[in-house]
């Protein structure tokens, strides 16, 4: 009769373990439950049970295989990603934890973010003056996810805007436990590349613009950019930093701290790299305008010079003509003034003449008066000097007659 | 030349162009501005070349090693 060979239990357990592990349904399960019997060991491993009202399973976090969030304790509701395993030594079924997050973690993180923002505002970091971007970077450093789609987009865009622009990419981990540390180290590389002596030794211009960011993801994925160490690294950067995390709607602490916030990684490239053709065209335009402006100036000056020369050449004859005109004007003036003076005198003479005419003795005689003239031909204007028997001549208007003086009667003078 | 000084150069160039376009300058001033503007233009154009360089796509440890190496020199 065929005997059934007994299977050694250890072999059985090992085979069972292999079957368990080969089933994909047992791998990387996402579980929700409550922590109980949380026991961190000195070895660095942590053991606990994940339970709810309907069942429970043992769980282990191997040292260094998964980051353990602070503050986990019994009763905490958590999300666990882990794979089923059988611990052969004790035949114990357990979940080997790959990731563990407290369920209210995001709410708590949000609160931490707000506290951090308050702190940064109090320190004046949020309100500090921002550095302005250069016209174009001579050495752009990009700190982002290594081999990420966001990086590929940025490189493609930057090469199309300015082919051959000098860029150093520092590929880091942008999510998970190591993200914060790596982003901070990536920024430190950028800061070093800004240092004159290091840039010189690498034979490149010092880094003058930094883009730090990543493509879109869940709030948890982006969370590193909400943390203090990253924020402080960005704020302390000696060159302008562009924060470009996720999509338009994601606003992270890094965005609020950076010198420039770009809505997406591609937008960051647009912010700091101009279209080289536009730039060249602008310089050419400046050159043309400068040429044109200078030429016009030269022409203006030449024209002015020509005008001056012309005026200079014409100056002597022009001067004579002017003198002649001046003389003519003077002559005219003189004639005019003389004429009017003459007329004035003539008029005056006429008036005077008329006056004279009226007062002429003859005119008086015409009115019936006579004029006595003595023998010396002098007009007799008084009885004094007359003597009896004297002969005087009486002048009439139309002749004269001699007369003898008979009587002299002098009127007494009134005193 | 730092970036700030580069921006200054471009601003100065723009000012000179505007001045020359406005006109009303004497010959000497025109020549002076033209000469200065030409030098600034040359500077701006040569600066463009400085932006050209290699793309270094490094992982963090490589980048850190590069910087450390440079520090030693």
Boltz contact constraints between the chains, C-beta under 6 A:
constraints:
  - contact:
      token1: [A, 134]
      token2: [B, 3]
      max_distance: 6.0
  - contact:
      token1: [A, 135]
      token2: [B, 7]
      max_distance: 6.0
  - contact:
      token1: [A, 136]
      token2: [B, 51]
      max_distance: 6.0
  - contact:
      token1: [A, 138]
      token2: [B, 50]
      max_distance: 6.0
  - contact:
      token1: [A, 138]
      token2: [B, 51]
      max_distance: 6.0
  - contact:
      token1: [A, 146]
      token2: [B, 59]
      max_distance: 6.0
  - contact:
      token1: [A, 164]
      token2: [B, 52]
      max_distance: 6.0
  - contact:
      token1: [A, 165]
      token2: [B, 51]
      max_distance: 6.0
  - contact:
      token1: [A, 166]
      token2: [B, 53]
      max_distance: 6.0
  - contact:
      token1: [A, 167]
      token2: [B, 55]
      max_distance: 6.0
  - contact:
      token1: [A, 168]
      token2: [B, 56]
      max_distance: 6.0
  - contact:
      token1: [A, 169]
      token2: [B, 57]
      max_distance: 6.0
  - contact:
      token1: [A, 170]
      token2: [B, 60]
      max_distance: 6.0
  - contact:
      token1: [A, 170]
      token2: [B, 63]
      max_distance: 6.0
  - contact:
      token1: [A, 171]
      token2: [B, 59]
      max_distance: 6.0
  - contact:
      token1: [A, 172]
      token2: [B, 60]
      max_distance: 6.0
  - contact:
      token1: [A, 182]
      token2: [B, 60]
      max_distance: 6.0
  - contact:
      token1: [A, 185]
      token2: [B, 60]
      max_distance: 6.0
  - contact:
      token1: [A, 186]
      token2: [B, 60]
      max_distance: 6.0
  - contact:
      token1: [A, 189]
      token2: [B, 63]
      max_distance: 6.0
  - contact:
      token1: [A, 189]
      token2: [B, 67]
      max_distance: 6.0
  - contact:
      token1: [A, 192]
      token2: [B, 67]
      max_distance: 6.0
  - contact:
      token1: [A, 198]
      token2: [B, 70]
      max_distance: 6.0
  - contact:
      token1: [A, 201]
      token2: [B, 70]
      max_distance: 6.0
  - contact:
      token1: [A, 201]
      token2: [B, 73]
      max_distance: 6.0
  - contact:
      token1: [A, 202]
      token2: [B, 70]
      max_distance: 6.0
  - contact:
      token1: [A, 205]
      token2: [B, 50]
      max_distance: 6.0
  - contact:
      token1: [A, 208]
      token2: [B, 3]
      max_distance: 6.0
  - contact:
      token1: [A, 283]
      token2: [B, 44]
      max_distance: 6.0
  - contact:
      token1: [A, 286]
      token2: [B, 13]
      max_distance: 6.0
  - contact:
      token1: [A, 286]
      token2: [B, 17]
      max_distance: 6.0
  - contact:
      token1: [A, 287]
      token2: [B, 41]
      max_distance: 6.0
  - contact:
      token1: [A, 289]
      token2: [B, 17]
      max_distance: 6.0
  - contact:
      token1: [A, 290]
      token2: [B, 17]
      max_distance: 6.0
  - contact:
      token1: [A, 290]
      token2: [B, 20]
      max_distance: 6.0
  - contact:
      token1: [A, 290]
      token2: [B, 37]
      max_distance: 6.0
  - contact:
      token1: [A, 293]
      token2: [B, 20]
      max_distance: 6.0
  - contact:
      token1: [A, 293]
      token2: [B, 21]
      max_distance: 6.0
  - contact:
      token1: [A, 294]
      token2: [B, 20]
      max_distance: 6.0
  - contact:
      token1: [A, 294]
      token2: [B, 30]
      max_distance: 6.0
  - contact:
      token1: [A, 294]
      token2: [B, 34]
      max_distance: 6.0
  - contact:
      token1: [A, 297]
      token2: [B, 25]
      max_distance: 6.0
  - contact:
      token1: [A, 297]
      token2: [B, 30]
      max_distance: 6.0
  - contact:
      token1: [A, 301]
      token2: [B, 27]
      max_distance: 6.0
